[in-house]
Every structure is written in structure tokens, then in C-alpha cells.
Amino acid sequence: MSETLSATTSTPVPPSPPSPRTLAVARLRDLALVPAIVAVAIVGSIVNPVFLSSDNIINVLQGMSEIAILVLAQTIVLITGKMDLSLESTFGLAPGIAAWLIVDPAITHGLGLQVLPAAWAVPVVLLVGALVGAFNGLLIVRFGLNGFVVTLGMLIVLRGLLTGISGGKTFFALPSSMTYLGSATWLGVPASIWVALSLFAAGIVVLGHTRPGRALYAIGGNVDAARAAGIRTDRMLWLALIVASVLAALAGLLISGRLAAVPSAQGNGAIFQVFAAAVIGGVSLNGGRGSVFGAFTGVLLLFLIINVLTLAGVPAQWTNFLNGAVILVALVVSRITGGKAQT
């Protein structure tokens, strides 16, 4: 009898599926920013008729594409209940390492090593991203260190490493393998927009309709319950950190291609926009809540507002003020509507 009771109590109980009402509320939450986006578009058209022109819309989408991929990366990590501050440094370091190993020092006045052929550019960028994510996972998952502190330290280390290998200068004379995705045009639209939209579409499918995606939400909601339900939480957390870093590296490659250069300060301060977009898009800083589509609407709304302010003649120096204000407003709204702040 005791053996039977023991077997019964040790069997993990799978989480019950969400009710239709819960799913409906979640879908409505995903669309919460759509009216705000429409309102900003109306205001923008009034401020300046150029706002709704195809050229301006494409410029906005291209300008936000790299940060949008960073937002996607951060969303994946936030859903698990963690956060990765080092993404902004990976954004600069990954293409910086590739440029350092590939560019010709004879052209760049001694900057660079030219020890690898140009064809290795993209693999090196993605490999650097994967290594950074794996190392973060080692410290956070295997050694159980605080994720905020670990990634804050990595942000500083990676930023210092990029400054060190570049001497505080800008890598230029990049090979076409590094500039193609950031400068090419497909069907009349910049390739970076297609890449960003494709990644968000994949994120919506994976996080919303696959077992690994549901596992990430379960981990963010209650890691102990997820582990009891048979989810390999350590492996999934590690994988989420690696995927996020690879996405950050890819985003860095896109902006390096668009600028045809890798500045030593690339990505500096980008994490503020990333968190602003994620929070306003409904992604909880506690984990287990939020969606890829919501994150996309968050970054779109943020960049549309910035574009309207630019067309209205507001100085760009007010951007950081806007990002901080957006985070505070989103937290207050979350408190009012949900009864609990997303801290």
C-alpha cells in the first residue's frame, strides 16, 4: 500500500491546458498595441505627410530591424524568467571579431589581422554569438550564479574586449560577405527587413505552437513545476541563452553590413531600447508571460514614435528619455490592468 502511495505522489502531474477564455485574453493582449500604432500613424501623418510615404516606412522598418532582432532575443530569455544584458555587447563584439580576423591591415592602417578568408565572416560571427551564450549558460545554469549579475559582467567584459581589439577605432573595408545582408535589397525591400520578419515569424511558430516553446513558458512560470513535469529545465535555459546570443550576433552583422563598418561602440546603450520595446510589448520581466508578436508591436510602436518625433524636429537626444518613460508607463499600465507589476 505504501509503495502504491509513493508511486502516486512521485508521478509528476502535467500542467492543465489553458482554458478557451485564457487563450482569448492572451490573443487580445497580443493585439493591445495595434490601436496605439494606428493612433501614432494618424498623428505622424498630421505632423508630416512624409510619414506615411513608402520610403519613410521602409526606412523605419530597416532602422528597427537590427534592434527588433535583439528584442526577439531578449524576449526568448525573458520568457524563461531570466534576462541577458550582454546582448548589446554581443551585438558589437561578434562582427568586430570577424572583422578583426578578416580585414586587411594594409588597407585599414594596421587595424586587423587578415588570418581568415572573407568566406568565414558569417560563420565566425555566429560562432562568437554561440560561445558567448554558452558561457553565460555555464555560469548561470551550471554554477547557479545570478543571471543579472553574470550578464552585466559579460556586457562589460565583451565591450572591453571589442575596444581592446579595435584600439577604440572603427573596422572598415569589410568584405562583401559581411556587408551583403545589411546592404542587399530583395524584391525592392532591404534584406534586413526580410530577415527580421522571417525570424519573428519563426519565433511566433516555435514559442506559440511547439513543445520547446511551451517548455520555455513553463520554466518562466514555475521552474520547479516544469522540472517536476519532466522538462529538462537546465538544457532549455542553456539553449535559450545560446539562441539569444546567436540572434544578437546576427543583428550585429546586419547593422555592420548596413554601415559597412564596425565601430568600437557598436550596440552601446541598445539594451535600453530592447527592454523598453519588450516591456511595452507585454513581455513580463518575471517570466512566463508575453509573446513574440507582442514584442514586435512593442518595437514597432517605439520606432514609429521616434520617427514622428524626428519629423517634428525633436532632437535625437530625447530618445533615452522616451525609452525610460515607455518602461515606466508600461509598468504602471501592467499594474492597473493586471493587478501586479511586471518587475
Buried (B, 14 or more C-beta within 10 A) or exposed (E): EEEEEEEEEEEEEEBEEEEEEEEEEBEEBBEBBEEBBEEBBEBBBEBBEEBEEEEBBBEBBBBBBBBBBBBBBBBBBBBBBBBBBBBBBBBBBBBBBBBBBBBEEEEBEEBBEBEBEBEBBBEBBBBBBBBBBBBBBBBBBEEEBEBEEBBBBBBEBBBEBBBEBBEEBBBBBBBEBBBBBBBBEEEEBBBBBBBBBEBBEEBBEBBBEEEEBBBBBBBBBBBEBBBBBEBEBBEBBBBBBBBBBBBBBBBBBBBBBBBBBBBBEBBBEBBBBBBBBBBBBBBBBBBBBBBBBBBBBBBBBBBBBBBBBBBEEEEEEEBEEBBEEBBEEBBEBBEEEEEEBBE
